[in-house]
Amino acid sequence: MNVSIKDAKNRLTELTRRVEKGETVTITRNGEPVADLVPHQRKGGLDWEALRDYKKKRGIANFVKTIPADFDEPLAEDFLITPLPNP
């Protein structure tokens, strides 16, 4: 559904309800698309609870006891540029 900015301003509640039902609304200025109203999506990232459940289900809890708090922190630059030793 395409809607002008002026109409979107006046019909925001109605448009929001349509978006909540899964519809995408394109807002236009002078007939050109400038923005989309889309249903909100949960941001990605690691699902720690799912990992715990997976570990229990697969029996790998004995191999991976804990995940350090700094697991997803950036690595130090010197670590990244240090070549791996030859086997």
C-alpha positions, 0 to 999 in steps of 0.5 A: 500500500502506498500513502503520501506523507500527508495522508500517513500523518493523518492516518497513522493509527490506521496504518499502524494497525495494518502494519501490525497485521503484517502489511507493508506501507510505503510512504511517498513524497511527490509519488516517490517512495521515501520510507516503509512501515514494516512489522517490527522484528526482534533484533538478531543476536545470540539466544543464550537460552536456546544454546543452553537447551541445545547443549542439554539436548545434544549432551554436549554440556560436558564439552562446553561448560561455560561461555565467557562473558567477553565471548563476543567482545572484539579481539585484540588487534595484535591477536588478529595480525599474529600469524598462526604457527606452522604445524 
